[in-house]
Amino acid sequence: MHSARDRLEYEPWLAELEQIADRLKLSQEARSCASELFLMDVPDEDRSKQAVLAASIYAGALIAGEGCTQGAVADAADVSRLAIQTRWKDRLEAAGLEPPRW
């Protein structure tokens, strides 16, 4: 869990996460997982935040068992699929989870 201060500081990014999740029709469980993954290690540089946000959404959808492709998340988040592909496993590992090995 993260502090209220973290949530307040990154509120614009969490609002963006909700908008992307709406476009993808993700469940509350996927949104919650994505928020936690994003907040656990927010990059300092603003230009990296959108890609990390998208990777967190993809990873959160995986955790929740929702079939969401990297391409669909990339389109909804307006990032490249490569931006997600290079970051999502790190999000899971940082949370202490083992990424799938497909």
C-alpha positions as CSV (number, residue, x, y, z in Angstrom):
1,M,0.0,0.0,0.0
2,H,1.1,3.5,-0.6
3,S,0.5,6.6,1.4
4,A,-2.2,9.2,0.7
5,R,0.7,11.6,0.0
6,D,1.9,9.3,-2.9
7,R,-1.6,9.1,-4.3
8,L,-2.0,12.9,-4.1
9,E,1.3,13.6,-5.6
10,Y,0.7,11.4,-8.6
11,E,-3.1,12.1,-8.9
12,P,-2.8,13.3,-12.5
13,W,-1.1,10.0,-13.5
14,L,-3.6,7.9,-11.6
15,A,-6.4,9.8,-13.4
16,E,-4.7,9.0,-16.7
17,L,-4.5,5.3,-15.6
18,E,-8.3,5.3,-15.0
19,Q,-9.0,6.8,-18.4
20,I,-6.8,4.2,-20.1
21,A,-8.4,1.5,-18.0
22,D,-11.9,2.8,-19.1
23,R,-10.8,2.6,-22.8
24,L,-9.7,-1.0,-22.2
25,K,-12.8,-1.9,-20.0
26,L,-10.6,-3.3,-17.2
27,S,-12.0,-4.5,-13.9
28,Q,-11.4,-2.8,-10.6
29,E,-9.0,-5.5,-9.7
30,A,-6.8,-4.8,-12.7
31,R,-7.0,-1.1,-12.0
32,S,-6.0,-1.5,-8.4
33,C,-3.0,-3.8,-9.3
34,A,-1.9,-1.3,-12.0
35,S,-2.1,1.6,-9.5
36,E,0.0,-0.3,-7.0
37,L,2.6,-1.3,-9.6
38,F,2.9,2.2,-10.9
39,L,3.2,3.8,-7.4
40,M,5.8,1.4,-6.1
41,D,8.5,2.9,-8.3
42,V,7.5,6.1,-10.2
43,P,10.3,7.3,-12.5
44,D,11.7,10.8,-11.8
45,E,11.6,11.9,-15.4
46,D,8.1,12.9,-16.7
47,R,8.9,11.5,-20.2
48,S,9.3,8.0,-18.7
49,K,6.1,8.1,-16.6
50,Q,3.7,7.4,-19.5
51,A,5.6,4.2,-20.5
52,V,5.8,3.0,-16.9
53,L,2.1,3.7,-16.5
54,A,1.3,1.7,-19.6
55,A,3.5,-1.2,-18.5
56,S,1.8,-1.1,-15.1
57,I,-1.6,-1.3,-16.7
58,Y,-0.5,-4.3,-18.8
59,A,1.0,-6.1,-15.8
60,G,-2.1,-5.3,-13.7
61,A,-4.3,-6.8,-16.3
62,L,-2.2,-9.9,-16.4
63,I,-2.4,-10.3,-12.6
64,A,-6.1,-9.9,-12.7
65,G,-6.3,-12.6,-15.5
66,E,-7.7,-10.2,-18.1
67,G,-6.8,-10.8,-21.7
68,C,-5.3,-7.5,-22.7
69,T,-2.6,-7.4,-25.3
70,Q,0.5,-5.1,-25.2
71,G,-0.7,-3.6,-28.5
72,A,-4.2,-2.7,-27.1
73,V,-2.6,-1.1,-24.0
74,A,-0.1,0.7,-26.1
75,D,-2.9,2.1,-28.4
76,A,-5.0,3.1,-25.4
77,A,-2.0,4.8,-23.6
78,D,-0.5,6.4,-26.7
79,V,2.9,4.7,-26.3
80,S,4.8,2.2,-28.4
81,R,4.3,-1.5,-27.8
82,L,8.1,-1.7,-27.3
83,A,7.7,0.7,-24.3
84,I,5.5,-1.8,-22.6
85,Q,7.4,-4.8,-23.7
86,T,10.7,-3.6,-22.1
87,R,9.1,-2.6,-18.8
88,W,6.3,-4.9,-17.7
89,K,8.4,-7.8,-16.4
90,D,10.4,-5.4,-14.2
91,R,7.1,-4.1,-12.7
92,L,6.1,-7.7,-11.8
93,E,9.6,-8.6,-10.4
94,A,9.7,-5.4,-8.3
95,A,6.4,-6.5,-6.8
96,G,7.9,-9.9,-5.9
97,L,6.0,-11.7,-8.6
98,E,7.4,-14.0,-11.2
99,P,6.6,-13.1,-14.8
100,P,5.1,-15.8,-17.0
101,R,7.6,-17.5,-19.3
102,W,5.7,-17.8,-22.5
